[in-house]
Amino acid sequence: MLLSACRIDMHVMPRQNPLSRSDFYPDQRSARPPVEGTVARGQLHEDTYFYTGKIGNSPGDVMPFPVTKEVLARGRERFNIFCAPCHSRLGDGNGFVPSRGFARKPPSYHIPRLEKAPLGYFFDVITNGFGIMPDYASQIPPADRWDIVAYVRALQLSQNATMADVPAGQKIPSQPPKFREPGSGATLPILDTRPETKPEAKEDSK
């Protein structure tokens, strides 16, 4: 009788269960630490100011990218989600959470101390927290944090604007929006974006 077989070394390879003991290494750890100086993909963070808001040890007062309408719109969206529950949508500290008996009311963005605070200060507070406010580094990526900072500054300017800051032709107060459909509890209202038409003047009847 002639028997034949094949090797299965490649199919049954030596392996270690996660965090199991290994006699191969002096410290007997099968899970090896990263090589010193290893940087994970996407975690290089070469632009220190973008990721910290600081120049040296002091907060900077410039945005790391141009502030556009899209940046402010994104900042308002993120602000209303993460910040408004405590700080309110106006940034005056009268949000929903303090109104329900929270131990400490957050300060208004419109007090002199915070009106003079550099932009990097707000970025650092969002990143690392302040007092009883937790950090939001894990929930809000750096770019969105800067968008929120830009929107906070816009909020501050809006509460202290003068007539000289109003663009030419802008009515004060702004005209309320007109809705084509008012919406219900289950649907959102639909804005009427059609241009206004002036009524035709009636001819005087003789």
Secondary structure by P-SEA (a helix, b strand, c coil): cbbbbbbcccccccccccccccccccccccccccccccccccccccccccccccccccccccccccccaaaaaaaaaaaacccccccccccccccccccccccbbbbbccccccccccaaaaaaaaaccccccccccccccaaaaaaaaaaaaaaaaaacccccccccccccccccccccccccccbbbbbccccccccccccccc
